[in-house]
Amino acid sequence: MDTATLIGMIAGFCTTASFAPQVWRVWKTKHARDISLAMYLLFVAGTVLWLSYGLLIHSLPVVLYNVLTFLLAGAVLVMKLMFDRAPASSQRHS
């Protein structure tokens, strides 16, 4: 593996892994009111575009970590939409 790909893999791991605590917290608390819907919509759209770009240039780090980031950020987005629509009495608070 060349140096540029190695750096890309490490950077991708770090930025993608940063979403794991958010996914866990939202899932655990069933609470996402403080998360910006607009930010996550834009971020997930941007992730899809980065994934498309990675496919076009055949970049393993860009493809791999944008698939994973899409799954994690997409999970937060889906939970945000689900939990924000749930009645307040059915949500647990941290």
PDB file of N, CA, C and O in Angstrom:
ATOM      1  N   MET A   1       0.859  -1.175   0.000  1.00  0.00           N
ATOM      2  CA  MET A   1       0.000   0.000   0.000  1.00  0.00           C
ATOM      3  C   MET A   1       0.902   1.234   0.000  1.00  0.00           C
ATOM      4  O   MET A   1       1.830   1.335   0.802  1.00  0.00           O
ATOM      5  N   ASP A   2       0.622   2.166  -0.902  1.00  0.00           N
ATOM      6  CA  ASP A   2       1.448   3.372  -0.958  1.00  0.00           C
ATOM      7  C   ASP A   2       1.091   4.337   0.174  1.00  0.00           C
ATOM      8  O   ASP A   2       0.059   4.188   0.829  1.00  0.00           O
ATOM      9  N   THR A   3       1.943   5.310   0.389  1.00  0.00           N
ATOM     10  CA  THR A   3       1.788   6.252   1.508  1.00  0.00           C
ATOM     11  C   THR A   3       0.477   7.024   1.425  1.00  0.00           C
ATOM     12  O   THR A   3      -0.205   7.194   2.436  1.00  0.00           O
ATOM     13  N   ALA A   4       0.117   7.491   0.238  1.00  0.00           N
ATOM     14  CA  ALA A   4      -1.114   8.271   0.082  1.00  0.00           C
ATOM     15  C   ALA A   4      -2.339   7.430   0.445  1.00  0.00           C
ATOM     16  O   ALA A   4      -3.243   7.921   1.122  1.00  0.00           O
ATOM     17  N   THR A   5      -2.379   6.193   0.012  1.00  0.00           N
ATOM     18  CA  THR A   5      -3.505   5.314   0.336  1.00  0.00           C
ATOM     19  C   THR A   5      -3.542   5.018   1.826  1.00  0.00           C
ATOM     20  O   THR A   5      -4.618   5.000   2.422  1.00  0.00           O
ATOM     21  N   LEU A   6      -2.392   4.788   2.433  1.00  0.00           N
ATOM     22  CA  LEU A   6      -2.330   4.543   3.870  1.00  0.00           C
ATOM     23  C   LEU A   6      -2.857   5.739   4.655  1.00  0.00           C
ATOM     24  O   LEU A   6      -3.639   5.576   5.592  1.00  0.00           O
ATOM     25  N   ILE A   7      -2.432   6.929   4.276  1.00  0.00           N
ATOM     26  CA  ILE A   7      -2.930   8.143   4.940  1.00  0.00           C
ATOM     27  C   ILE A   7      -4.439   8.265   4.748  1.00  0.00           C
ATOM     28  O   ILE A   7      -5.161   8.607   5.685  1.00  0.00           O
ATOM     29  N   GLY A   8      -4.912   7.985   3.541  1.00  0.00           N
ATOM     30  CA  GLY A   8      -6.351   8.027   3.276  1.00  0.00           C
ATOM     31  C   GLY A   8      -7.122   7.029   4.114  1.00  0.00           C
ATOM     32  O   GLY A   8      -8.213   7.331   4.596  1.00  0.00           O
ATOM     33  N   MET A   9      -6.565   5.843   4.291  1.00  0.00           N
ATOM     34  CA  MET A   9      -7.230   4.818   5.099  1.00  0.00           C
ATOM     35  C   MET A   9      -7.297   5.233   6.569  1.00  0.00           C
ATOM     36  O   MET A   9      -8.326   5.055   7.221  1.00  0.00           O
ATOM     37  N   ILE A  10      -6.213   5.778   7.081  1.00  0.00           N
ATOM     38  CA  ILE A  10      -6.188   6.221   8.486  1.00  0.00           C
ATOM     39  C   ILE A  10      -7.138   7.409   8.680  1.00  0.00           C
ATOM     40  O   ILE A  10      -7.894   7.445   9.651  1.00  0.00           O
ATOM     41  N   ALA A  11      -7.101   8.370   7.770  1.00  0.00           N
ATOM     42  CA  ALA A  11      -7.993   9.532   7.864  1.00  0.00           C
ATOM     43  C   ALA A  11      -9.450   9.091   7.776  1.00  0.00           C
ATOM     44  O   ALA A  11     -10.293   9.556   8.545  1.00  0.00           O
ATOM     45  N   GLY A  12      -9.740   8.205   6.849  1.00  0.00           N
ATOM     46  CA  GLY A  12     -11.104   7.700   6.700  1.00  0.00           C
ATOM     47  C   GLY A  12     -11.585   6.993   7.946  1.00  0.00           C
ATOM     48  O   GLY A  12     -12.727   7.175   8.370  1.00  0.00           O
ATOM     49  N   PHE A  13     -10.716   6.182   8.538  1.00  0.00           N
ATOM     50  CA  PHE A  13     -11.083   5.489   9.772  1.00  0.00           C
ATOM     51  C   PHE A  13     -11.425   6.496  10.873  1.00  0.00           C
ATOM     52  O   PHE A  13     -12.447   6.368  11.546  1.00  0.00           O
ATOM     53  N   CYS A  14     -10.565   7.491  11.047  1.00  0.00           N
ATOM     54  CA  CYS A  14     -10.775   8.479  12.121  1.00  0.00           C
ATOM     55  C   CYS A  14     -12.079   9.248  11.938  1.00  0.00           C
ATOM     56  O   CYS A  14     -12.858   9.375  12.883  1.00  0.00           O
ATOM     57  N   THR A  15     -12.323   9.758  10.745  1.00  0.00           N
ATOM     58  CA  THR A  15     -13.526  10.569  10.528  1.00  0.00           C
ATOM     59  C   THR A  15     -14.786   9.713  10.562  1.00  0.00           C
ATOM     60  O   THR A  15     -15.827  10.168  11.038  1.00  0.00           O
ATOM     61  N   THR A  16     -14.710   8.488  10.070  1.00  0.00           N
ATOM     62  CA  THR A  16     -15.876   7.607  10.096  1.00  0.00           C
ATOM     63  C   THR A  16     -16.164   7.136  11.516  1.00  0.00           C
ATOM     64  O   THR A  16     -17.317   7.142  11.946  1.00  0.00           O
ATOM     65  N   ALA A  17     -15.146   6.733  12.237  1.00  0.00           N
ATOM     66  CA  ALA A  17     -15.324   6.255  13.607  1.00  0.00           C
ATOM     67  C   ALA A  17     -15.909   7.338  14.512  1.00  0.00           C
ATOM     68  O   ALA A  17     -16.535   7.028  15.525  1.00  0.00           O
ATOM     69  N   SER A  18     -15.710   8.596  14.154  1.00  0.00           N
ATOM     70  CA  SER A  18     -16.231   9.682  14.987  1.00  0.00           C
ATOM     71  C   SER A  18     -17.758   9.680  15.039  1.00  0.00           C
ATOM     72  O   SER A  18     -18.338  10.279  15.945  1.00  0.00           O
ATOM     73  N   PHE A  19     -18.414   9.026  14.097  1.00  0.00           N
ATOM     74  CA  PHE A  19     -19.881   8.960  14.113  1.00  0.00           C
ATOM     75  C   PHE A  19     -20.415   7.878  15.039  1.00  0.00           C
ATOM     76  O   PHE A  19     -21.572   7.946  15.454  1.00  0.00           O
ATOM     77  N   ALA A  20     -19.613   6.897  15.369  1.00  0.00           N
ATOM     78  CA  ALA A  20     -20.087   5.779  16.191  1.00  0.00           C
ATOM     79  C   ALA A  20     -20.651   6.227  17.540  1.00  0.00           C
ATOM     80  O   ALA A  20     -21.718   5.748  17.926  1.00  0.00           O
ATOM     81  N   PRO A  21     -19.986   7.122  18.275  1.00  0.00           N
ATOM     82  CA  PRO A  21     -20.568   7.538  19.562  1.00  0.00           C
ATOM     83  C   PRO A  21     -21.922   8.244  19.405  1.00  0.00           C
ATOM     84  O   PRO A  21     -22.795   8.106  20.263  1.00  0.00           O
ATOM     85  N   GLN A  22     -22.098   8.996  18.318  1.00  0.00           N
ATOM     86  CA  GLN A  22     -23.382   9.683  18.094  1.00  0.00           C
ATOM     87  C   GLN A  22     -24.479   8.667  17.805  1.00  0.00           C
ATOM     88  O   GLN A  22     -25.584   8.770  18.337  1.00  0.00           O
ATOM     89  N   VAL A  23     -24.173   7.689  16.963  1.00  0.00           N
ATOM     90  CA  VAL A  23     -25.150   6.646  16.656  1.00  0.00           C
ATOM     91  C   VAL A  23     -25.546   5.922  17.937  1.00  0.00           C
ATOM     92  O   VAL A  23     -26.732   5.711  18.191  1.00  0.00           O
ATOM     93  N   TRP A  24     -24.570   5.543  18.734  1.00  0.00           N
ATOM     94  CA  TRP A  24     -24.837   4.824  19.986  1.00  0.00           C
ATOM     95  C   TRP A  24     -25.686   5.656  20.941  1.00  0.00           C
ATOM     96  O   TRP A  24     -26.637   5.150  21.536  1.00  0.00           O
ATOM     97  N   ARG A  25     -25.341   6.929  21.084  1.00  0.00           N
ATOM     98  CA  ARG A  25     -26.072   7.788  22.023  1.00  0.00           C
ATOM     99  C   ARG A  25     -27.528   7.968  21.605  1.00  0.00           C
ATOM    100  O   ARG A  25     -28.437   7.863  22.429  1.00  0.00           O
ATOM    101  N   VAL A  26     -27.739   8.240  20.313  1.00  0.00           N
ATOM    102  CA  VAL A  26     -29.116   8.427  19.839  1.00  0.00           C
ATOM    103  C   VAL A  26     -29.908   7.128  20.003  1.00  0.00           C
ATOM    104  O   VAL A  26     -31.060   7.154  20.436  1.00  0.00           O
ATOM    105  N   TRP A  27     -29.297   6.003  19.661  1.00  0.00           N
ATOM    106  CA  TRP A  27     -29.978   4.720  19.801  1.00  0.00           C
ATOM    107  C   TRP A  27     -30.311   4.434  21.269  1.00  0.00           C
ATOM    108  O   TRP A  27     -31.416   4.000  21.591  1.00  0.00           O
ATOM    109  N   LYS A  28     -29.345   4.683  22.145  1.00  0.00           N
ATOM    110  CA  LYS A  28     -29.515   4.393  23.570  1.00  0.00           C
ATOM    111  C   LYS A  28     -30.572   5.293  24.211  1.00  0.00           C
ATOM    112  O   LYS A  28     -31.404   4.819  24.984  1.00  0.00           O
ATOM    113  N   THR A  29     -30.540   6.576  23.895  1.00  0.00           N
ATOM    114  CA  THR A  29     -31.453   7.526  24.542  1.00  0.00           C
ATOM    115  C   THR A  29     -32.786   7.669  23.820  1.00  0.00           C
ATOM    116  O   THR A  29     -33.754   8.175  24.386  1.00  0.00           O
ATOM    117  N   LYS A  30     -32.833   7.220  22.565  1.00  0.00           N
ATOM    118  CA  LYS A  30     -34.036   7.400  21.725  1.00  0.00           C
ATOM    119  C   LYS A  30     -34.411   8.877  21.655  1.00  0.00           C
ATOM    120  O   LYS A  30     -35.587   9.239  21.638  1.00  0.00           O
ATOM    121  N   HIS A  31     -33.384   9.713  21.614  1.00  0.00           N
ATOM    122  CA  HIS A  31     -33.558  11.164  21.656  1.00  0.00           C
ATOM    123  C   HIS A  31     -32.640  11.795  20.611  1.00  0.00           C
ATOM    124  O   HIS A  31     -31.431  11.562  20.610  1.00  0.00           O
ATOM    125  N   ALA A  32     -33.230  12.596  19.722  1.00  0.00           N
ATOM    126  CA  ALA A  32     -32.422  13.240  18.687  1.00  0.00           C
ATOM    127  C   ALA A  32     -32.863  14.679  18.437  1.00  0.00           C
ATOM    128  O   ALA A  32     -32.539  15.259  17.401  1.00  0.00           O
ATOM    129  N   ARG A  33     -33.589  15.245  19.369  1.00  0.00           N
ATOM    130  CA  ARG A  33     -34.108  16.601  19.167  1.00  0.00           C
ATOM    131  C   ARG A  33     -33.012  17.641  18.993  1.00  0.00           C
ATOM    132  O   ARG A  33     -33.209  18.620  18.273  1.00  0.00           O
ATOM    133  N   ASP A  34     -31.873  17.456  19.628  1.00  0.00           N
ATOM    134  CA  ASP A  34     -30.799  18.446  19.555  1.00  0.00           C
ATOM    135  C   ASP A  34     -29.922  18.297  18.314  1.00  0.00           C
ATOM    136  O   ASP A  34     -28.990  19.077  18.119  1.00  0.00           O
ATOM    137  N   ILE A  35     -30.207  17.318  17.486  1.00  0.00           N
ATOM    138  CA  ILE A  35     -29.433  17.100  16.262  1.00  0.00           C
ATOM    139  C   ILE A  35     -30.101  17.865  15.131  1.00  0.00           C
ATOM    140  O   ILE A  35     -31.321  17.813  14.976  1.00  0.00           O
ATOM    141  N   SER A  36     -29.310  18.568  14.346  1.00  0.00           N
ATOM    142  CA  SER A  36     -29.825  19.358  13.245  1.00  0.00           C
ATOM    143  C   SER A  36     -30.210  18.463  12.066  1.00  0.00           C
ATOM    144  O   SER A  36     -29.364  17.771  11.500  1.00  0.00           O
ATOM    145  N   LEU A  37     -31.480  18.485  11.705  1.00  0.00           N
ATOM    146  CA  LEU A  37     -31.952  17.721  10.558  1.00  0.00           C
ATOM    147  C   LEU A  37     -31.297  18.222   9.271  1.00  0.00           C
ATOM    148  O   LEU A  37     -30.868  17.421   8.441  1.00  0.00           O
ATOM    149  N   ALA A  38     -31.220  19.533   9.105  1.00  0.00           N
ATOM    150  CA  ALA A  38     -30.616  20.098   7.895  1.00  0.00           C
ATOM    151  C   ALA A  38     -29.159  19.674   7.755  1.00  0.00           C
ATOM    152  O   ALA A  38     -28.711  19.345   6.656  1.00  0.00           O
ATOM    153  N   MET A  39     -28.422  19.679   8.852  1.00  0.00           N
ATOM    154  CA  MET A  39     -27.019  19.287   8.803  1.00  0.00           C
ATOM    155  C   MET A  39     -26.875  17.831   8.362  1.00  0.00           C
ATOM    156  O   MET A  39     -26.042  17.518   7.513  1.00  0.00           O
ATOM    157  N   TYR A  40     -27.688  16.940   8.940  1.00  0.00           N
ATOM    158  CA  TYR A  40     -27.566  15.533   8.585  1.00  0.00           C
ATOM    159  C   TYR A  40     -28.059  15.265   7.167  1.00  0.00           C
ATOM    160  O   TYR A  40     -27.499  14.407   6.485  1.00  0.00           O
ATOM    161  N   LEU A  41     -29.087  15.969   6.703  1.00  0.00           N
ATOM    162  CA  LEU A  41     -29.525  15.818   5.314  1.00  0.00           C
ATOM    163  C   LEU A  41     -28.412  16.223   4.354  1.00  0.00           C
ATOM    164  O   LEU A  41     -28.118  15.506   3.398  1.00  0.00           O
ATOM    165  N   LEU A  42     -27.799  17.369   4.611  1.00  0.00           N
ATOM    166  CA  LEU A  42     -26.699  17.832   3.763  1.00  0.00           C
ATOM    167  C   LEU A  42     -25.492  16.896   3.857  1.00  0.00           C
ATOM    168  O   LEU A  42     -24.849  16.602   2.849  1.00  0.00           O
ATOM    169  N   PHE A  43     -25.193  16.436   5.055  1.00  0.00           N
ATOM    170  CA  PHE A  43     -24.033  15.576   5.237  1.00  0.00           C
ATOM    171  C   PHE A  43     -24.209  14.245   4.517  1.00  0.00           C
ATOM    172  O   PHE A  43     -23.291  13.776   3.844  1.00  0.00           O
ATOM    173  N   VAL A  44     -25.380  13.637   4.654  1.00  0.00           N
ATOM    174  CA  VAL A  44     -25.635  12.360   3.981  1.00  0.00           C
ATOM    175  C   VAL A  44     -25.595  12.550   2.464  1.00  0.00           C
ATOM    176  O   VAL A  44     -25.050  11.708   1.751  1.00  0.00           O
ATOM    177  N   ALA A  45     -26.163  13.643   1.969  1.00  0.00           N
ATOM    178  CA  ALA A  45     -26.092  13.930   0.524  1.00  0.00           C
ATOM    179  C   ALA A  45     -24.639  14.094   0.082  1.00  0.00           C
ATOM    180  O   ALA A  45     -24.242  13.565  -0.957  1.00  0.00           O
ATOM    181  N   GLY A  46     -23.851  14.818   0.860  1.00  0.00           N
ATOM    182  CA  GLY A  46     -22.440  15.001   0.550  1.00  0.00           C
ATOM    183  C   GLY A  46     -21.679  13.682   0.577  1.00  0.00           C
ATOM    184  O   GLY A  46     -20.782  13.463  -0.237  1.00  0.00           O
ATOM    185  N   THR A  47     -22.033  12.812   1.503  1.00  0.00           N
ATOM    186  CA  THR A  47     -21.386  11.508   1.585  1.00  0.00           C
ATOM    187  C   THR A  47     -21.673  10.683   0.332  1.00  0.00           C
ATOM    188  O   THR A  47     -20.784  10.006  -0.185  1.00  0.00           O
ATOM    189  N   VAL A  48     -22.896  10.737  -0.150  1.00  0.00           N
ATOM    190  CA  VAL A  48     -23.245  10.027  -1.386  1.00  0.00           C
ATOM    191  C   VAL A  48     -22.437  10.588  -2.559  1.00  0.00           C
ATOM    192  O   VAL A  48     -21.972   9.834  -3.414  1.00  0.00           O
ATOM    193  N   LEU A  49     -22.275  11.898  -2.594  1.00  0.00           N
ATOM    194  CA  LEU A  49     -21.478  12.508  -3.664  1.00  0.00           C
ATOM    195  C   LEU A  49     -20.004  12.112  -3.556  1.00  0.00           C
ATOM    196  O   LEU A  49     -19.371  11.821  -4.570  1.00  0.00           O
ATOM    197  N   TRP A  50     -19.452  12.097  -2.339  1.00  0.00           N
ATOM    198  CA  TRP A  50     -18.070  11.650  -2.146  1.00  0.00           C
ATOM    199  C   TRP A  50     -17.914  10.188  -2.555  1.00  0.00           C
ATOM    200  O   TRP A  50     -16.907   9.812  -3.155  1.00  0.00           O
ATOM    201  N   LEU A  51     -18.901   9.373  -2.234  1.00  0.00           N
ATOM    202  CA  LEU A  51     -18.874   7.972  -2.632  1.00  0.00           C
ATOM    203  C   LEU A  51     -18.857   7.858  -4.160  1.00  0.00           C
ATOM    204  O   LEU A  51     -18.085   7.081  -4.722  1.00  0.00           O
ATOM    205  N   SER A  52     -19.703   8.632  -4.816  1.00  0.00           N
ATOM    206  CA  SER A  52     -19.731   8.638  -6.282  1.00  0.00           C
ATOM    207  C   SER A  52     -18.378   9.061  -6.850  1.00  0.00           C
ATOM    208  O   SER A  52     -17.871   8.455  -7.794  1.00  0.00           O
ATOM    209  N   TYR A  53     -17.809  10.094  -6.269  1.00  0.00           N
ATOM    210  CA  TYR A  53     -16.489  10.569  -6.686  1.00  0.00           C
ATOM    211  C   TYR A  53     -15.438   9.471  -6.507  1.00  0.00           C
ATOM    212  O   TYR A  53     -14.633   9.226  -7.405  1.00  0.00           O
ATOM    213  N   GLY A  54     -15.448   8.820  -5.360  1.00  0.00           N
ATOM    214  CA  GLY A  54     -14.497   7.750  -5.090  1.00  0.00           C
ATOM    215  C   GLY A  54     -14.612   6.611  -6.094  1.00  0.00           C
ATOM    216  O   GLY A  54     -13.606   6.047  -6.525  1.00  0.00           O
ATOM    217  N   LEU A  55     -15.854   6.274  -6.465  1.00  0.00           N
ATOM    218  CA  LEU A  55     -16.056   5.241  -7.479  1.00  0.00           C
ATOM    219  C   LEU A  55     -15.499   5.674  -8.832  1.00  0.00           C
ATOM    220  O   LEU A  55     -14.888   4.879  -9.546  1.00  0.00           O
ATOM    221  N   LEU A  56     -15.717   6.938  -9.172  1.00  0.00           N
ATOM    222  CA  LEU A  56     -15.237   7.448 -10.466  1.00  0.00           C
ATOM    223  C   LEU A  56     -13.710   7.465 -10.557  1.00  0.00           C
ATOM    224  O   LEU A  56     -13.147   7.214 -11.622  1.00  0.00           O
ATOM    225  N   ILE A  57     -13.044   7.761  -9.439  1.00  0.00           N
ATOM    226  CA  ILE A  57     -11.574   7.829  -9.483  1.00  0.00           C
ATOM    227  C   ILE A  57     -10.921   6.541  -8.980  1.00  0.00           C
ATOM    228  O   ILE A  57      -9.696   6.448  -8.900  1.00  0.00           O
ATOM    229  N   HIS A  58     -11.748   5.548  -8.642  1.00  0.00           N
ATOM    230  CA  HIS A  58     -11.248   4.250  -8.174  1.00  0.00           C
ATOM    231  C   HIS A  58     -10.350   4.376  -6.950  1.00  0.00           C
ATOM    232  O   HIS A  58      -9.239   3.848  -6.918  1.00  0.00           O
ATOM    233  N   SER A  59     -10.858   5.094  -5.936  1.00  0.00           N
ATOM    234  CA  SER A  59     -10.100   5.310  -4.709  1.00  0.00           C
ATOM    235  C   SER A  59     -10.691   4.466  -3.586  1.00  0.00           C
ATOM    236  O   SER A  59     -11.783   4.749  -3.094  1.00  0.00           O
ATOM    237  N   LEU A  60      -9.960   3.426  -3.185  1.00  0.00           N
ATOM    238  CA  LEU A  60     -10.438   2.547  -2.112  1.00  0.00           C
ATOM    239  C   LEU A  60     -10.763   3.300  -0.828  1.00  0.00           C
ATOM    240  O   LEU A  60     -11.846   3.091  -0.282  1.00  0.00           O
ATOM    241  N   PRO A  61      -9.880   4.175  -0.309  1.00  0.00           N
ATOM    242  CA  PRO A  61     -10.223   4.856   0.948  1.00  0.00           C
ATOM    243  C   PRO A  61     -11.489   5.717   0.826  1.00  0.00           C
ATOM    244  O   PRO A  61     -12.314   5.733   1.740  1.00  0.00           O
ATOM    245  N   VAL A  62     -11.642   6.418  -0.276  1.00  0.00           N
ATOM    246  CA  VAL A  62     -12.809   7.289  -0.446  1.00  0.00           C
ATOM    247  C   VAL A  62     -14.084   6.448  -0.532  1.00  0.00           C
ATOM    248  O   VAL A  62     -15.093   6.796   0.082  1.00  0.00           O
ATOM    249  N   VAL A  63     -14.050   5.360  -1.276  1.00  0.00           N
ATOM    250  CA  VAL A  63     -15.229   4.497  -1.408  1.00  0.00           C
ATOM    251  C   VAL A  63     -15.542   3.814  -0.083  1.00  0.00           C
ATOM    252  O   VAL A  63     -16.660   3.914   0.422  1.00  0.00           O
ATOM    253  N   LEU A  64     -14.572   3.132   0.472  1.00  0.00           N
ATOM    254  CA  LEU A  64     -14.787   2.356   1.693  1.00  0.00           C
ATOM    255  C   LEU A  64     -15.344   3.206   2.829  1.00  0.00           C
ATOM    256  O   LEU A  64     -16.367   2.864   3.422  1.00  0.00           O
ATOM    257  N   TYR A  65     -14.681   4.295   3.125  1.00  0.00           N
ATOM    258  CA  TYR A  65     -15.091   5.077   4.290  1.00  0.00           C
ATOM    259  C   TYR A  65     -16.323   5.926   4.042  1.00  0.00           C
ATOM    260  O   TYR A  65     -17.002   6.302   4.997  1.00  0.00           O
ATOM    261  N   ASN A  66     -16.636   6.239   2.801  1.00  0.00           N
ATOM    262  CA  ASN A  66     -17.890   6.938   2.554  1.00  0.00           C
ATOM    263  C   ASN A  66     -19.073   5.988   2.592  1.00  0.00           C
ATOM    264  O   ASN A  66     -20.178   6.409   2.937  1.00  0.00           O
ATOM    265  N   VAL A  67     -18.881   4.718   2.248  1.00  0.00           N
ATOM    266  CA  VAL A  67     -19.945   3.734   2.454  1.00  0.00           C
ATOM    267  C   VAL A  67     -20.233   3.611   3.951  1.00  0.00           C
ATOM    268  O   VAL A  67     -21.388   3.661   4.375  1.00  0.00           O
ATOM    269  N   LEU A  68     -19.177   3.451   4.741  1.00  0.00           N
ATOM    270  CA  LEU A  68     -19.350   3.307   6.190  1.00  0.00           C
ATOM    271  C   LEU A  68     -19.928   4.573   6.822  1.00  0.00           C
ATOM    272  O   LEU A  68     -20.808   4.497   7.679  1.00  0.00           O
ATOM    273  N   THR A  69     -19.437   5.726   6.401  1.00  0.00           N
ATOM    274  CA  THR A  69     -19.956   6.988   6.934  1.00  0.00           C
ATOM    275  C   THR A  69     -21.415   7.175   6.552  1.00  0.00           C
ATOM    276  O   THR A  69     -22.216   7.641   7.363  1.00  0.00           O
ATOM    277  N   PHE A  70     -21.766   6.813   5.316  1.00  0.00           N
ATOM    278  CA  PHE A  70     -23.163   6.890   4.885  1.00  0.00           C
ATOM    279  C   PHE A  70     -24.048   6.032   5.787  1.00  0.00           C
ATOM    280  O   PHE A  70     -25.128   6.465   6.188  1.00  0.00           O
ATOM    281  N   LEU A  71     -23.599   4.827   6.106  1.00  0.00           N
ATOM    282  CA  LEU A  71     -24.384   3.954   6.972  1.00  0.00           C
ATOM    283  C   LEU A  71     -24.558   4.538   8.367  1.00  0.00           C
ATOM    284  O   LEU A  71     -25.657   4.510   8.920  1.00  0.00           O
ATOM    285  N   LEU A  72     -23.481   5.067   8.938  1.00  0.00           N
ATOM    286  CA  LEU A  72     -23.556   5.640  10.291  1.00  0.00           C
ATOM    287  C   LEU A  72     -24.365   6.935  10.318  1.00  0.00           C
ATOM    288  O   LEU A  72     -25.273   7.086  11.136  1.00  0.00           O
ATOM    289  N   ALA A  73     -24.038   7.860   9.431  1.00  0.00           N
ATOM    290  CA  ALA A  73     -24.768   9.139   9.401  1.00  0.00           C
ATOM    291  C   ALA A  73     -26.211   8.909   8.971  1.00  0.00           C
ATOM    292  O   ALA A  73     -27.126   9.570   9.463  1.00  0.00           O
ATOM    293  N   GLY A  74     -26.408   7.975   8.055  1.00  0.00           N
ATOM    294  CA  GLY A  74     -27.772   7.634   7.643  1.00  0.00           C
ATOM    295  C   GLY A  74     -28.576   7.062   8.791  1.00  0.00           C
ATOM    296  O   GLY A  74     -29.770   7.336   8.911  1.00  0.00           O
ATOM    297  N   ALA A  75     -27.935   6.272   9.636  1.00  0.00           N
ATOM    298  CA  ALA A  75     -28.621   5.722  10.809  1.00  0.00           C
ATOM    299  C   ALA A  75     -29.057   6.833  11.748  1.00  0.00           C
ATOM    300  O   ALA A  75     -30.175   6.808  12.262  1.00  0.00           O
ATOM    301  N   VAL A  76     -28.190   7.803  11.975  1.00  0.00           N
ATOM    302  CA  VAL A  76     -28.559   8.943  12.829  1.00  0.00           C
ATOM    303  C   VAL A  76     -29.727   9.700  12.194  1.00  0.00           C
ATOM    304  O   VAL A  76     -30.673  10.081  12.883  1.00  0.00           O
ATOM    305  N   LEU A  77     -29.659   9.913  10.893  1.00  0.00           N
ATOM    306  CA  LEU A  77     -30.724  10.634  10.197  1.00  0.00           C
ATOM    307  C   LEU A  77     -32.055   9.889  10.314  1.00  0.00           C
ATOM    308  O   LEU A  77     -33.080  10.505  10.602  1.00  0.00           O
ATOM    309  N   VAL A  78     -32.051   8.601  10.100  1.00  0.00           N
ATOM    310  CA  VAL A  78     -33.277   7.798  10.210  1.00  0.00           C
ATOM    311  C   VAL A  78     -33.813   7.843  11.638  1.00  0.00           C
ATOM    312  O   VAL A  78     -35.011   8.028  11.849  1.00  0.00           O
ATOM    313  N   MET A  79     -32.924   7.675  12.621  1.00  0.00           N
ATOM    314  CA  MET A  79     -33.372   7.739  14.016  1.00  0.00           C
ATOM    315  C   MET A  79     -33.908   9.121  14.352  1.00  0.00           C
ATOM    316  O   MET A  79     -34.897   9.236  15.075  1.00  0.00           O
ATOM    317  N   LYS A  80     -33.282  10.163  13.846  1.00  0.00           N
ATOM    318  CA  LYS A  80     -33.767  11.531  14.072  1.00  0.00           C
ATOM    319  C   LYS A  80     -35.197  11.645  13.569  1.00  0.00           C
ATOM    320  O   LYS A  80     -36.069  12.154  14.272  1.00  0.00           O
ATOM    321  N   LEU A  81     -35.436  11.174  12.361  1.00  0.00           N
ATOM    322  CA  LEU A  81     -36.782  11.256  11.784  1.00  0.00           C
ATOM    323  C   LEU A  81     -37.771  10.396  12.581  1.00  0.00           C
ATOM    324  O   LEU A  81     -38.904  10.819  12.809  1.00  0.00           O
ATOM    325  N   MET A  82     -37.364   9.218  12.998  1.00  0.00           N
ATOM    326  CA  MET A  82     -38.250   8.334  13.773  1.00  0.00           C
ATOM    327  C   MET A  82     -38.547   8.901  15.152  1.00  0.00           C
ATOM    328  O   MET A  82     -39.706   8.996  15.554  1.00  0.00           O
ATOM    329  N   PHE A  83     -37.497   9.279  15.876  1.00  0.00           N
ATOM    330  CA  PHE A  83     -37.673   9.697  17.259  1.00  0.00           C
ATOM    331  C   PHE A  83     -38.326  11.069  17.376  1.00  0.00           C
ATOM    332  O   PHE A  83     -39.044  11.327  18.342  1.00  0.00           O
ATOM    333  N   ASP A  84     -38.089  11.950  16.413  1.00  0.00           N
ATOM    334  CA  ASP A  84     -38.734  13.260  16.465  1.00  0.00           C
ATOM    335  C   ASP A  84     -40.235  13.163  16.210  1.00  0.00           C
ATOM    336  O   ASP A  84     -40.997  14.033  16.632  1.00  0.00           O
ATOM    337  N   ARG A  85     -40.655  12.116  15.528  1.00  0.00           N
ATOM    338  CA  ARG A  85     -42.084  11.927  15.235  1.00  0.00           C
ATOM    339  C   ARG A  85     -42.791  11.128  16.318  1.00  0.00           C
ATOM    340  O   ARG A  85     -44.020  11.127  16.390  1.00  0.00           O
ATOM    341  N   ALA A  86     -42.018  10.448  17.160  1.00  0.00           N
ATOM    342  CA  ALA A  86     -42.610   9.625  18.217  1.00  0.00           C
ATOM    343  C   ALA A  86     -43.239  10.524  19.272  1.00  0.00           C
ATOM    344  O   ALA A  86     -42.735  11.614  19.539  1.00  0.00           O
ATOM    345  N   PRO A  87     -44.336  10.074  19.871  1.00  0.00           N
ATOM    346  CA  PRO A  87     -44.931  10.870  20.961  1.00  0.00           C
ATOM    347  C   PRO A  87     -43.933  11.068  22.091  1.00  0.00           C
ATOM    348  O   PRO A  87     -43.145  10.169  22.386  1.00  0.00           O
ATOM    349  N   ALA A  88     -43.957  12.232  22.724  1.00  0.00           N
ATOM    350  CA  ALA A  88     -42.991  12.565  23.774  1.00  0.00           C
ATOM    351  C   ALA A  88     -43.030  11.561  24.917  1.00  0.00           C
ATOM    352  O   ALA A  88     -41.994  11.297  25.528  1.00  0.00           O
ATOM    353  N   SER A  89     -44.174  11.003  25.219  1.00  0.00           N
ATOM    354  CA  SER A  89     -44.259  10.070  26.341  1.00  0.00           C
ATOM    355  C   SER A  89     -43.549   8.759  26.080  1.00  0.00           C
ATOM    356  O   SER A  89     -43.221   8.041  27.025  1.00  0.00           O
ATOM    357  N   SER A  90     -43.294   8.419  24.787  1.00  0.00           N
ATOM    358  CA  SER A  90     -42.644   7.153  24.492  1.00  0.00           C
ATOM    359  C   SER A  90     -41.125   7.279  24.401  1.00  0.00           C
ATOM    360  O   SER A  90     -40.427   6.279  24.231  1.00  0.00           O
ATOM    361  N   GLN A  91     -40.613   8.504  24.514  1.00  0.00           N
ATOM    362  CA  GLN A  91     -39.171   8.707  24.422  1.00  0.00           C
ATOM    363  C   GLN A  91     -38.548   8.713  25.811  1.00  0.00           C
ATOM    364  O   GLN A  91     -39.097   9.274  26.759  1.00  0.00           O
ATOM    365  N   ARG A  92     -37.370   8.063  25.906  1.00  0.00           N
ATOM    366  CA  ARG A  92     -36.623   8.091  27.161  1.00  0.00           C
ATOM    367  C   ARG A  92     -35.663   9.265  27.120  1.00  0.00           C
ATOM    368  O   ARG A  92     -35.185   9.651  26.053  1.00  0.00           O
ATOM    369  N   HIS A  93     -35.391   9.818  28.258  1.00  0.00           N
ATOM    370  CA  HIS A  93     -34.447  10.936  28.353  1.00  0.00           C
ATOM    371  C   HIS A  93     -33.213  10.512  29.108  1.00  0.00           C
ATOM    372  O   HIS A  93     -33.288   9.696  30.027  1.00  0.00           O
ATOM    373  N   SER A  94     -32.048  11.075  28.716  1.00  0.00           N
ATOM    374  CA  SER A  94     -30.801  10.726  29.404  1.00  0.00           C
ATOM    375  C   SER A  94     -30.590  11.556  30.644  1.00  0.00           C
ATOM    376  O   SER A  94     -29.587  11.386  31.337  1.00  0.00           O
TER     377      SER A  94
END
